[in-house]
Amino acid sequence: MINTDEHAERFVLLRPLLFTIAYEILGSATESDDVLQDSYLRWAQVDLTTVRDTKSYLAQLVTRQALKSLRTSARRREDYIGPWLPEPLLLDEHDGSADLLLAESVSMAMMVLLETLTPDERAVFVLRDVFGFDYDEIAGAVSKSATAVRQIAHRAREHVHARRRRFQPVAAHESARIAQQFLTATETGDVEGLMALLAPDATWIADGNGRAGAVRRPLTGAGKLARIFAGPFRKGMEHRRTEVVIANASPAIAVYSGDVLEAIITIEITGGRISRLYAVANPDKLVSAATPRVVGR
């Protein structure tokens, strides 16, 4: 018998986890919303007396739908202009991102790294290493045998560990201070101040999909970046409003022109200095970026 109220209650309770699974597989909050909507419609038709473990069942359902979406979107990325970055994920400051494993798993650095995995490797790594599902559960999600899933997990884990940048959580007040200092130094054209904030090998990566003014390749070096931020970047920021926010469990700067969100710049901090800046200015990736999300595991 179908009980829509009970279906809704179970789904809503697990929504933060389900959204996070979809986002880590897809790198898109917008597509994750679509996956959850489609998954719920399928879930609403399920006879709950046949479901032994709601969390496992829904995780498998969402993973299958996310993989289907990922394989479709992967073809669209082949014609993308310049670097491709995940959609920034604006976080509710009161959510579970204090969980260090969860915070690292949604960090922009990890999301970029996950892009280098195959779809199956990405799903298996996320379900096993982030969310702790067992191999039999994952097998049902990716339509593989448990033995094959173990092999995929091993391969994905080795790939991630070989390329993973060390994740260093930064206290909220410290990250906000550094982000604000970066903004102030940029607004005043303070090259020396910017040099003091940037790591020697600091890198700027911008995703604009050919949008005018978006840099089409990563730029590296504190001196080069300081001059850009104090010069062309500063001029481009005139008449724009900025706000320090939390995106992908890191400090970020939201850039507005009037009420229109034009970019989100996520800041990675290593050893007290800015090591990476990920700028997303593709309007298609900012449609829902101003809506705070709750993640969980």
TILUM-159762 format. One record per residue: residue in one letter; x, y, z of N, C-alpha, C in turn; residue number from 1. Coordinates in steps of 0.2 Angstrom, whole numbers, m for minus. Layout:
// TILUM-159762
[rec "A", [X, Y, Z], [X, Y, Z], [X, Y, Z], NUM] ...
***
This chain:
// TILUM-159762
[rec "M", [4, m6, 0], [0, 0, 0], [4, 6, 0], 1] [rec "I", [3, 11, m4], [7, 17, m5], [4, 22, 1], 2] [rec "N", [9, 25, 5], [7, 30, 10], [12, 36, 8], 3] [rec "T", [9, 41, 5], [13, 46, 2], [16, 50, 8], 4] [rec "D", [13, 51, 14], [15, 55, 19], [21, 51, 22], 5] [rec "E", [21, 45, 23], [27, 41, 25], [33, 42, 21], 6] [rec "H", [31, 41, 14], [37, 42, 9], [40, 48, 10], 7] [rec "A", [36, 54, 10], [39, 61, 11], [43, 61, 17], 8] [rec "E", [41, 59, 23], [44, 59, 29], [51, 56, 29], 9] [rec "R", [51, 50, 26], [58, 46, 25], [62, 50, 21], 10] [rec "F", [60, 53, 15], [64, 56, 10], [67, 62, 13], 11] [rec "V", [63, 66, 16], [65, 73, 19], [70, 72, 24], 12] [rec "L", [69, 67, 28], [74, 65, 34], [81, 64, 31], 13] [rec "L", [81, 61, 25], [88, 59, 22], [90, 64, 17], 14] [rec "R", [86, 69, 15], [88, 73, 10], [95, 76, 10], 15] [rec "P", [97, 79, 16], [104, 81, 16], [109, 76, 13], 16] [rec "L", [109, 70, 15], [113, 65, 13], [112, 63, 6], 17] [rec "L", [106, 63, 3], [105, 61, m4], [107, 67, m8], 18] [rec "F", [106, 73, m6], [108, 79, m10], [116, 79, m11], 19] [rec "T", [119, 77, m5], [127, 77, m5], [129, 72, m9], 20] [rec "I", [126, 66, m9], [128, 60, m14], [128, 63, m21], 21] [rec "A", [122, 65, m23], [121, 68, m30], [126, 73, m32], 22] [rec "Y", [127, 78, m27], [132, 83, m29], [139, 81, m30], 23] [rec "E", [141, 76, m26], [148, 74, m26], [149, 70, m32], 24] [rec "I", [144, 67, m35], [144, 63, m41], [144, 67, m47], 25] [rec "L", [140, 73, m47], [138, 77, m52], [142, 83, m53], 26] [rec "G", [144, 86, m47], [147, 93, m47], [142, 98, m49], 27] [rec "S", [136, 97, m48], [131, 102, m50], [125, 102, m45], 28] [rec "A", [124, 107, m42], [118, 108, m37], [112, 108, m41], 29] [rec "T", [112, 111, m47], [106, 111, m51], [104, 104, m53], 30] [rec "E", [108, 101, m56], [107, 94, m58], [105, 89, m52], 31] [rec "S", [108, 90, m47], [107, 86, m41], [100, 87, m38], 32] [rec "D", [97, 94, m39], [90, 95, m37], [86, 91, m42], 33] [rec "D", [87, 91, m48], [83, 87, m53], [83, 80, m52], 34] [rec "V", [89, 77, m50], [90, 70, m48], [86, 68, m42], 35] [rec "L", [86, 73, m37], [82, 71, m31], [74, 71, m33], 36] [rec "Q", [72, 76, m37], [65, 76, m39], [63, 70, m42], 37] [rec "D", [67, 68, m47], [65, 62, m51], [66, 56, m46], 38] [rec "S", [70, 56, m42], [71, 50, m37], [65, 50, m33], 39] [rec "Y", [63, 55, m30], [57, 55, m26], [51, 53, m29], 40] [rec "L", [50, 55, m36], [44, 52, m39], [44, 45, m40], 41] [rec "R", [50, 42, m41], [51, 35, m41], [50, 32, m34], 42] [rec "W", [52, 35, m29], [52, 32, m22], [44, 32, m20], 43] [rec "A", [41, 37, m22], [34, 38, m20], [29, 32, m23], 44] [rec "Q", [32, 28, m28], [28, 23, m30], [30, 16, m27], 45] [rec "V", [35, 16, m23], [38, 10, m20], [33, 8, m14], 46] [rec "D", [32, 1, m13], [29, m2, m8], [33, m2, m2], 47] [rec "L", [32, 2, 3], [37, 2, 9], [38, m4, 13], 48] [rec "T", [33, m9, 12], [34, m15, 16], [39, m19, 12], 49] [rec "T", [42, m18, 6], [47, m21, 3], [54, m18, 4], 50] [rec "V", [54, m13, 8], [60, m9, 9], [63, m11, 16], 51] [rec "R", [69, m14, 16], [72, m16, 23], [76, m10, 26], 52] [rec "D", [79, m7, 21], [84, m1, 24], [83, 5, 19], 53] [rec "T", [79, 10, 22], [77, 16, 18], [83, 19, 16], 54] [rec "K", [88, 20, 20], [94, 24, 18], [98, 21, 13], 55] [rec "S", [99, 14, 13], [102, 11, 8], [98, 11, 1], 56] [rec "Y", [92, 10, 2], [88, 10, m4], [88, 17, m8], 57] [rec "L", [87, 22, m4], [87, 29, m7], [94, 31, m10], 58] [rec "A", [99, 29, m6], [106, 30, m9], [107, 27, m15], 59] [rec "Q", [105, 21, m16], [106, 17, m22], [102, 20, m28], 60] [rec "L", [95, 22, m26], [91, 25, m31], [94, 32, m34], 61] [rec "V", [96, 36, m29], [99, 42, m31], [105, 42, m35], 62] [rec "T", [110, 37, m33], [116, 36, m36], [115, 33, m44], 63] [rec "R", [110, 29, m45], [108, 27, m52], [106, 33, m56], 64] [rec "Q", [102, 37, m53], [99, 43, m57], [105, 48, m58], 65] [rec "A", [109, 49, m53], [115, 53, m54], [120, 51, m59], 66] [rec "L", [121, 45, m59], [126, 42, m64], [123, 43, m71], 67] [rec "K", [116, 42, m72], [113, 43, m79], [114, 50, m81], 68] [rec "S", [113, 55, m76], [114, 62, m78], [121, 64, m79], 69] [rec "L", [126, 61, m75], [133, 62, m76], [135, 60, m83], 70] [rec "R", [133, 54, m85], [135, 52, m92], [132, 56, m98], 71] [rec "T", [126, 59, m97], [123, 64, m101], [127, 70, m101], 72] [rec "S", [129, 73, m96], [132, 80, m95], [139, 79, m97], 73] [rec "A", [142, 74, m96], [149, 73, m98], [150, 74, m106], 74] [rec "R", [145, 73, m110], [146, 74, m117], [146, 81, m118], 75] [rec "R", [142, 85, m114], [141, 92, m115], [148, 96, m114], 76] [rec "R", [152, 93, m109], [158, 96, m107], [163, 96, m112], 77] [rec "E", [163, 92, m117], [168, 91, m122], [169, 97, m126], 78] [rec "D", [164, 101, m126], [164, 108, m130], [165, 114, m126], 79] [rec "Y", [166, 113, m119], [167, 118, m115], [173, 122, m116], 80] [rec "I", [172, 129, m115], [178, 133, m117], [181, 135, m110], 81] [rec "G", [188, 133, m110], [192, 135, m104], [191, 130, m98], 82] [rec "P", [193, 131, m92], [193, 126, m87], [186, 125, m85], 83] [rec "W", [184, 119, m83], [177, 117, m80], [178, 116, m73], 84] [rec "L", [174, 120, m69], [174, 119, m62], [167, 117, m60], 85] [rec "P", [166, 113, m54], [160, 112, m51], [156, 118, m50], 86] [rec "E", [149, 117, m49], [145, 123, m47], [147, 124, m40], 87] [rec "P", [148, 131, m38], [149, 132, m31], [143, 130, m27], 88] [rec "L", [144, 128, m21], [139, 126, m16], [139, 130, m10], 89] [rec "L", [135, 135, m10], [134, 139, m4], [131, 135, 2], 90] [rec "L", [134, 135, 7], [132, 131, 13], [129, 135, 19], 91] [rec "D", [124, 132, 22], [121, 135, 28], [126, 134, 33], 92] [rec "E", [128, 139, 36], [134, 139, 41], [132, 135, 47], 93] [rec "H", [126, 133, 48], [124, 129, 54], [123, 121, 52], 94] [rec "D", [125, 119, 46], [124, 112, 44], [130, 108, 46], 95] [rec "G", [131, 102, 44], [135, 97, 46], [142, 98, 43], 96] [rec "S", [144, 104, 40], [151, 104, 37], [156, 105, 42], 97] [rec "A", [155, 105, 49], [160, 104, 54], [163, 97, 54], 98] [rec "D", [160, 93, 51], [162, 86, 50], [168, 86, 45], 99] [rec "L", [174, 85, 47], [180, 86, 43], [180, 82, 37], 100] [rec "L", [178, 76, 37], [178, 71, 31], [172, 74, 26], 101] [rec "L", [167, 76, 29], [162, 79, 24], [164, 86, 21], 102] [rec "A", [167, 90, 25], [170, 96, 23], [175, 95, 17], 103] [rec "E", [179, 90, 18], [184, 89, 13], [181, 86, 7], 104] [rec "S", [176, 82, 8], [173, 79, 2], [169, 84, m3], 105] [rec "V", [167, 89, 0], [163, 94, m4], [168, 100, m6], 106] [rec "S", [174, 100, m3], [179, 106, m5], [180, 106, m12], 107] [rec "M", [181, 112, m15], [182, 113, m22], [188, 109, m25], 108] [rec "A", [193, 108, m21], [199, 104, m23], [197, 97, m24], 109] [rec "M", [193, 94, m19], [191, 87, m20], [186, 86, m26], 110] [rec "M", [182, 91, m26], [177, 91, m32], [180, 91, m39], 111] [rec "V", [186, 95, m39], [189, 95, m45], [193, 89, m46], 112] [rec "L", [196, 86, m41], [199, 79, m42], [194, 74, m44], 113] [rec "L", [188, 74, m41], [183, 69, m43], [182, 69, m50], 114] [rec "E", [183, 75, m53], [181, 75, m60], [186, 71, m65], 115] [rec "T", [192, 69, m62], [197, 65, m65], [195, 57, m65], 116] [rec "L", [190, 55, m61], [188, 48, m61], [183, 47, m66], 117] [rec "T", [182, 40, m68], [177, 38, m72], [170, 39, m68], 118] [rec "P", [164, 39, m71], [158, 39, m68], [158, 34, m62], 119] [rec "D", [159, 27, m64], [159, 22, m59], [163, 23, m53], 120] [rec "E", [170, 25, m55], [175, 26, m50], [172, 31, m45], 121] [rec "R", [169, 37, m48], [167, 42, m44], [162, 40, m39], 122] [rec "A", [157, 37, m42], [151, 35, m37], [153, 30, m32], 123] [rec "V", [158, 25, m34], [160, 20, m29], [164, 24, m23], 124] [rec "F", [169, 28, m25], [173, 32, m21], [168, 36, m16], 125] [rec "V", [164, 39, m18], [159, 43, m14], [155, 39, m9], 126] [rec "L", [152, 34, m12], [148, 30, m8], [152, 26, m2], 127] [rec "R", [158, 24, m4], [162, 20, 0], [166, 24, 5], 128] [rec "D", [170, 29, 2], [175, 32, 7], [172, 38, 10], 129] [rec "V", [167, 41, 8], [164, 47, 11], [158, 44, 15], 130] [rec "F", [154, 40, 12], [148, 38, 16], [148, 32, 19], 131] [rec "G", [153, 28, 18], [154, 21, 22], [149, 16, 20], 132] [rec "F", [146, 16, 14], [141, 10, 12], [145, 4, 11], 133] [rec "D", [142, m2, 12], [146, m8, 11], [146, m10, 3], 134] [rec "Y", [150, m14, 2], [151, m16, m6], [145, m19, m9], 135] [rec "D", [141, m23, m5], [135, m26, m8], [130, m20, m9], 136] [rec "E", [130, m15, m5], [125, m9, m6], [127, m5, m12], 137] [rec "I", [134, m4, m13], [136, 0, m19], [135, m4, m25], 138] [rec "A", [136, m11, m25], [135, m15, m31], [128, m14, m33], 139] [rec "G", [123, m14, m29], [116, m12, m31], [115, m6, m35], 140] [rec "A", [119, m1, m33], [119, 6, m35], [122, 7, m42], 141] [rec "V", [128, 3, m43], [131, 4, m49], [130, m2, m54], 142] [rec "S", [126, m7, m52], [125, m13, m56], [131, m17, m58], 143] [rec "K", [135, m18, m53], [141, m22, m53], [141, m27, m48], 144] [rec "S", [146, m32, m48], [146, m37, m43], [150, m34, m37], 145] [rec "A", [149, m36, m31], [153, m34, m26], [160, m34, m27], 146] [rec "T", [163, m40, m30], [170, m41, m31], [172, m35, m36], 147] [rec "A", [168, m34, m41], [170, m28, m46], [170, m21, m42], 148] [rec "V", [166, m20, m38], [165, m14, m34], [172, m13, m30], 149] [rec "R", [174, m19, m26], [180, m18, m23], [186, m16, m27], 150] [rec "Q", [187, m19, m33], [192, m17, m37], [192, m10, m39], 151] [rec "I", [185, m8, m41], [184, m1, m43], [186, 4, m37], 152] [rec "A", [184, 2, m31], [186, 6, m25], [193, 7, m24], 153] [rec "H", [197, 1, m25], [204, 1, m24], [207, 6, m29], 154] [rec "R", [205, 5, m35], [208, 9, m41], [206, 17, m40], 155] [rec "A", [200, 18, m38], [198, 25, m37], [202, 28, m31], 156] [rec "R", [203, 24, m25], [206, 27, m19], [213, 28, m21], 157] [rec "E", [217, 24, m25], [224, 25, m26], [224, 32, m31], 158] [rec "H", [220, 32, m35], [220, 38, m40], [219, 45, m35], 159] [rec "V", [214, 45, m31], [213, 51, m27], [219, 52, m22], 160] [rec "H", [221, 47, m19], [227, 48, m14], [233, 50, m17], 161] [rec "A", [234, 48, m23], [240, 51, m27], [240, 58, m29], 162] [rec "R", [234, 60, m30], [233, 67, m32], [230, 72, m27], 163] [rec "R", [228, 69, m21], [224, 73, m16], [229, 79, m13], 164] [rec "R", [227, 85, m13], [230, 90, m9], [228, 90, m2], 165] [rec "R", [233, 91, 2], [231, 90, 10], [226, 95, 12], 166] [rec "F", [221, 93, 15], [215, 97, 17], [217, 99, 24], 167] [rec "Q", [217, 106, 24], [218, 109, 31], [212, 114, 33], 168] [rec "P", [208, 111, 38], [202, 115, 40], [205, 121, 43], 169] [rec "V", [201, 127, 42], [203, 133, 45], [197, 136, 49], 170] [rec "A", [198, 138, 55], [193, 141, 59], [189, 146, 55], 171] [rec "A", [183, 146, 56], [178, 151, 53], [180, 158, 53], 172] [rec "H", [182, 160, 59], [184, 167, 60], [191, 169, 57], 173] [rec "E", [195, 164, 56], [202, 165, 53], [201, 165, 45], 174] [rec "S", [197, 161, 42], [195, 161, 35], [192, 167, 33], 175] [rec "A", [187, 169, 37], [183, 176, 36], [188, 181, 36], 176] [rec "R", [193, 181, 41], [198, 187, 41], [202, 187, 35], 177] [rec "I", [205, 181, 33], [209, 181, 27], [205, 183, 20], 178] [rec "A", [199, 181, 20], [195, 183, 14], [194, 190, 14], 179] [rec "Q", [192, 193, 20], [191, 200, 20], [197, 204, 19], 180] [rec "Q", [203, 202, 21], [209, 205, 20], [211, 205, 12], 181] [rec "F", [209, 200, 9], [210, 199, 2], [206, 204, m2], 182] [rec "L", [200, 205, 0], [195, 209, m3], [198, 217, m2], 183] [rec "T", [200, 218, 4], [202, 225, 6], [208, 227, 2], 184] [rec "A", [213, 222, 1], [219, 223, m3], [218, 224, m10], 185] [rec "T", [213, 220, m12], [211, 221, m20], [208, 228, m21], 186] [rec "E", [203, 230, m17], [199, 236, m18], [204, 242, m17], 187] [rec "T", [209, 241, m13], [214, 247, m12], [220, 247, m17], 188] [rec "G", [221, 241, m21], [226, 241, m25], [233, 239, m21], 189] [rec "D", [232, 236, m16], [238, 235, m11], [242, 229, m14], 190] [rec "V", [247, 230, m18], [251, 224, m21], [254, 220, m15], 191] [rec "E", [258, 224, m11], [261, 221, m5], [257, 217, m1], 192] [rec "G", [251, 220, 1], [246, 216, 5], [244, 210, 2], 193] [rec "L", [243, 210, m5], [241, 204, m8], [247, 199, m8], 194] [rec "M", [253, 201, m9], [258, 197, m9], [259, 193, m2], 195] [rec "A", [258, 197, 3], [258, 194, 10], [253, 188, 11], 196] [rec "L", [247, 189, 7], [241, 184, 8], [242, 178, 4], 197] [rec "L", [246, 179, m2], [246, 174, m7], [252, 169, m6], 198] [rec "A", [251, 162, m6], [256, 158, m6], [261, 159, m12], 199] [rec "P", [267, 157, m12], [271, 159, m18], [269, 155, m25], 200] [rec "D", [266, 149, m24], [263, 146, m30], [256, 146, m30], 201] [rec "A", [253, 152, m28], [245, 153, m28], [243, 152, m35], 202] [rec "T", [237, 149, m36], [234, 148, m43], [227, 151, m43], 203] [rec "W", [226, 154, m49], [219, 157, m50], [216, 152, m56], 204] [rec "I", [210, 149, m55], [207, 145, m60], [200, 148, m61], 205] [rec "A", [198, 150, m67], [192, 153, m68], [188, 149, m73], 206] [rec "D", [181, 149, m72], [177, 145, m76], [172, 150, m78], 207] [rec "G", [172, 152, m85], [167, 156, m88], [164, 154, m94], 208] [rec "N", [166, 148, m97], [164, 145, m103], [164, 150, m109], 209] [rec "G", [170, 154, m109], [170, 159, m115], [168, 166, m113], 210] [rec "R", [165, 167, m107], [162, 173, m105], [168, 178, m106], 211] [rec "A", [166, 184, m108], [171, 190, m109], [174, 191, m102], 212] [rec "G", [181, 192, m102], [185, 193, m96], [187, 187, m92], 213] [rec "A", [184, 181, m94], [186, 175, m90], [193, 173, m93], 214] [rec "V", [197, 171, m88], [204, 169, m90], [203, 161, m92], 215] [rec "R", [206, 159, m98], [204, 153, m101], [209, 148, m99], 216] [rec "R", [214, 149, m95], [219, 145, m92], [221, 147, m85], 217] [rec "P", [223, 142, m81], [225, 144, m74], [231, 148, m74], 218] [rec "L", [232, 153, m69], [237, 157, m69], [240, 156, m62], 219] [rec "T", [247, 155, m62], [251, 153, m56], [256, 159, m54], 220] [rec "G", [257, 160, m47], [262, 164, m45], [260, 170, m41], 221] [rec "A", [262, 171, m35], [260, 177, m31], [261, 183, m34], 222] [rec "G", [266, 185, m37], [268, 191, m40], [263, 193, m46], 223] [rec "K", [262, 188, m50], [258, 189, m56], [251, 190, m54], 224] [rec "L", [248, 186, m49], [241, 187, m47], [240, 193, m43], 225] [rec "A", [245, 195, m39], [244, 201, m35], [244, 207, m40], 226] [rec "R", [248, 207, m45], [247, 213, m50], [240, 213, m54], 227] [rec "I", [238, 207, m55], [231, 206, m58], [226, 209, m54], 228] [rec "F", [226, 206, m48], [221, 208, m43], [221, 215, m41], 229] [rec "A", [227, 218, m41], [227, 226, m40], [226, 230, m46], 230] [rec "G", [226, 227, m52], [225, 231, m58], [219, 229, m61], 231] [rec "P", [219, 225, m67], [213, 223, m71], [207, 220, m67], 232] [rec "F", [209, 216, m62], [203, 213, m58], [200, 218, m54], 233] [rec "R", [204, 223, m51], [201, 228, m47], [197, 233, m51], 234] [rec "K", [199, 234, m57], [195, 239, m61], [188, 235, m63], 235] [rec "G", [189, 229, m64], [183, 225, m66], [178, 224, m60], 236] [rec "M", [180, 226, m54], [176, 225, m48], [173, 232, m46], 237] [rec "E", [174, 237, m50], [171, 244, m48], [164, 243, m49], 238] [rec "H", [160, 246, m45], [153, 247, m45], [149, 240, m44], 239] [rec "R", [153, 235, m41], [151, 229, m39], [151, 228, m32], 240] [rec "R", [146, 224, m29], [145, 223, m22], [148, 216, m21], 241] [rec "T", [152, 215, m15], [155, 209, m13], [152, 207, m6], 242] [rec "E", [152, 200, m5], [150, 198, 1], [154, 192, 3], 243] [rec "V", [157, 191, 9], [161, 185, 11], [155, 180, 13], 244] [rec "V", [156, 174, 10], [151, 168, 12], [155, 162, 13], 245] [rec "I", [152, 156, 14], [155, 150, 14], [152, 146, 9], 246] [rec "A", [157, 143, 4], [155, 139, m1], [160, 133, m1], 247] [rec "N", [157, 127, m2], [161, 121, m3], [165, 121, 4], 248] [rec "A", [163, 122, 9], [166, 122, 16], [172, 126, 16], 249] [rec "S", [173, 131, 12], [178, 136, 12], [176, 143, 12], 250] [rec "P", [180, 148, 14], [178, 155, 13], [177, 157, 6], 251] [rec "A", [173, 161, 4], [172, 163, m3], [169, 170, m4], 252] [rec "I", [170, 173, m9], [168, 179, m11], [162, 179, m16], 253] [rec "A", [156, 182, m14], [151, 182, m19], [151, 189, m22], 254] [rec "V", [151, 190, m29], [151, 196, m32], [145, 197, m36], 255] [rec "Y", [142, 203, m34], [135, 205, m37], [136, 211, m41], 256] [rec "S", [132, 212, m46], [131, 218, m50], [123, 219, m49], 257] [rec "G", [122, 224, m44], [115, 225, m42], [113, 219, m38], 258] [rec "D", [108, 216, m40], [105, 210, m37], [107, 204, m40], 259] [rec "V", [111, 204, m46], [113, 199, m50], [119, 196, m48], 260] [rec "L", [119, 189, m46], [126, 186, m44], [130, 185, m50], 261] [rec "E", [136, 188, m50], [140, 187, m56], [146, 182, m55], 262] [rec "A", [148, 181, m49], [153, 176, m48], [154, 174, m41], 263] [rec "I", [156, 168, m40], [158, 166, m33], [165, 164, m34], 264] [rec "I", [169, 166, m29], [177, 165, m29], [178, 161, m23], 265] [rec "T", [180, 155, m23], [181, 151, m18], [188, 151, m16], 266] [rec "I", [190, 152, m10], [197, 153, m8], [199, 147, m4], 267] [rec "E", [205, 144, m6], [208, 138, m3], [214, 141, 1], 268] [rec "I", [214, 139, 8], [219, 142, 12], [224, 136, 15], 269] [rec "T", [230, 137, 14], [235, 132, 16], [241, 135, 20], 270] [rec "G", [242, 133, 26], [247, 136, 30], [246, 144, 31], 271] [rec "G", [240, 146, 32], [238, 153, 33], [238, 158, 27], 272] [rec "R", [240, 155, 21], [240, 159, 15], [235, 156, 10], 273] [rec "I", [233, 160, 5], [229, 158, 0], [233, 154, m5], 274] [rec "S", [231, 148, m6], [235, 144, m11], [231, 143, m18], 275] [rec "R", [224, 143, m18], [220, 142, m24], [214, 147, m23], 276] [rec "L", [212, 150, m29], [206, 154, m30], [202, 151, m36], 277] [rec "Y", [196, 148, m34], [192, 145, m40], [186, 150, m41], 278] [rec "A", [186, 153, m47], [181, 158, m49], [176, 155, m54], 279] [rec "V", [170, 155, m52], [165, 152, m56], [161, 158, m58], 280] [rec "A", [161, 160, m65], [157, 166, m68], [152, 164, m73], 281] [rec "N", [152, 157, m75], [147, 155, m80], [140, 156, m77], 282] [rec "P", [136, 160, m80], [129, 162, m77], [125, 155, m76], 283] [rec "D", [126, 150, m80], [122, 144, m80], [124, 140, m73], 284] [rec "K", [130, 142, m71], [132, 138, m64], [130, 142, m58], 285] [rec "L", [127, 148, m59], [125, 152, m54], [118, 153, m53], 286] [rec "V", [114, 150, m56], [107, 150, m56], [104, 149, m49], 287] [rec "S", [107, 144, m46], [104, 142, m39], [110, 143, m34], 288] [rec "A", [115, 146, m36], [121, 146, m31], [120, 151, m25], 289] [rec "A", [115, 155, m26], [114, 160, m20], [110, 157, m15], 290] [rec "T", [107, 151, m16], [103, 147, m11], [107, 143, m6], 291] [rec "P", [107, 144, 0], [111, 140, 5], [109, 133, 5], 292] [rec "R", [113, 128, 5], [111, 121, 5], [114, 118, 12], 293] [rec "V", [110, 112, 14], [112, 108, 19], [115, 102, 17], 294] [rec "V", [121, 100, 19], [124, 94, 17], [125, 89, 23], 295] [rec "G", [125, 83, 22], [126, 78, 27], [128, 71, 25], 296] [rec "R", [130, 67, 30], [131, 60, 29], [129, 56, 35], 297] 
***
